[in-house]
Amino acid sequence: MDDILNEQNRSPERIEKQPWQMTKAEYEIKFGAPRGNSTVTGNFSRHKSAVEIALNRGLPVPAEVLKDYPDLMDV
Protein backbone atom coordinates (compact mmCIF):
# COMPACT_ATOMS: atom_id res chain seq x y z
CA MET A 1 0.00 0.00 0.00
CA ASP A 2 2.83 2.39 0.81
CA ASP A 3 4.27 1.83 -2.66
CA ILE A 4 1.04 3.05 -4.23
CA LEU A 5 0.97 6.15 -2.06
CA ASN A 6 4.64 6.88 -2.76
CA GLU A 7 4.09 6.49 -6.50
CA GLN A 8 1.43 9.20 -6.41
CA ASN A 9 3.86 11.60 -4.74
CA ARG A 10 6.65 11.10 -7.28
CA SER A 11 7.13 13.84 -9.81
CA PRO A 12 6.70 12.90 -13.49
CA GLU A 13 10.40 13.62 -14.12
CA ARG A 14 11.41 10.95 -11.60
CA ILE A 15 9.14 8.18 -12.89
CA GLU A 16 11.25 5.82 -14.95
CA LYS A 17 10.24 5.27 -18.57
CA GLN A 18 9.51 1.81 -19.85
CA PRO A 19 11.69 0.64 -22.79
CA TRP A 20 8.85 1.19 -25.25
CA GLN A 21 8.51 4.80 -24.04
CA MET A 22 12.18 5.56 -24.76
CA THR A 23 13.63 6.66 -28.05
CA LYS A 24 16.20 4.34 -29.58
CA ALA A 25 18.98 6.68 -28.38
CA GLU A 26 17.63 6.76 -24.81
CA TYR A 27 17.33 2.98 -24.81
CA GLU A 28 20.91 2.51 -26.03
CA ILE A 29 22.24 4.90 -23.37
CA LYS A 30 20.52 2.92 -20.63
CA PHE A 31 20.88 -0.64 -21.92
CA GLY A 32 23.72 -0.41 -24.47
CA ALA A 33 23.79 -0.56 -28.25
CA PRO A 34 22.92 -3.77 -30.08
CA ARG A 35 25.84 -6.14 -30.58
CA GLY A 36 24.96 -7.05 -34.15
CA ASN A 37 23.51 -10.44 -33.26
CA SER A 38 21.14 -11.69 -35.90
CA THR A 39 18.42 -14.27 -36.15
CA VAL A 40 17.25 -16.42 -39.02
CA THR A 41 14.79 -13.70 -40.02
CA GLY A 42 17.30 -10.84 -39.82
CA ASN A 43 18.64 -8.49 -37.17
CA PHE A 44 16.79 -8.60 -33.87
CA SER A 45 16.30 -5.47 -31.82
CA ARG A 46 15.02 -5.79 -28.25
CA HIS A 47 13.96 -2.16 -28.33
CA LYS A 48 12.02 -2.46 -31.58
CA SER A 49 10.40 -5.62 -30.27
CA ALA A 50 9.35 -3.84 -27.06
CA VAL A 51 7.85 -0.99 -29.11
CA GLU A 52 6.01 -3.42 -31.38
CA ILE A 53 4.56 -5.35 -28.42
CA ALA A 54 3.40 -2.09 -26.82
CA LEU A 55 1.66 -1.08 -30.03
CA ASN A 56 -0.02 -4.47 -30.31
CA ARG A 57 -1.26 -4.12 -26.73
CA GLY A 58 -2.69 -0.68 -27.49
CA LEU A 59 -0.29 1.18 -25.20
CA PRO A 60 0.38 4.86 -25.95
CA VAL A 61 3.79 4.80 -27.65
CA PRO A 62 5.19 8.36 -27.93
CA ALA A 63 5.48 9.82 -31.45
CA GLU A 64 9.21 10.46 -30.98
CA VAL A 65 9.71 6.73 -30.39
CA LEU A 66 7.77 5.82 -33.54
CA LYS A 67 10.03 8.11 -35.58
CA ASP A 68 12.82 5.57 -34.96
CA TYR A 69 10.69 2.82 -36.54
CA PRO A 70 8.53 4.23 -39.36
CA ASP A 71 7.68 0.69 -40.48
CA LEU A 72 5.78 0.17 -37.20
CA MET A 73 3.52 3.19 -37.67
CA ASP A 74 1.09 1.02 -39.64
CA VAL A 75 0.86 -1.67 -36.93
HELIX and SHEET records of a PDB file:
HELIX    1   1 ASP A    2  ASN A    9  1                                   8    
HELIX    2   2 PRO A   12  ARG A   14  5                                   3    
HELIX    3   3 PRO A   19  GLN A   21  5                                   3    
HELIX    4   4 LYS A   24  PHE A   31  1                                   8    
HELIX    5   5 ARG A   46  ASN A   56  1                                  11    
HELIX    6   6 ALA A   63  LEU A   66  1                                   4    
HELIX    7   7 PRO A   70  LEU A   72  5                                   3    
SHEET    1   A 2 SER A  38  THR A  39  0                                        
SHEET    2   A 2 GLY A  42  ASN A  43 -1                                        
END                                                                             
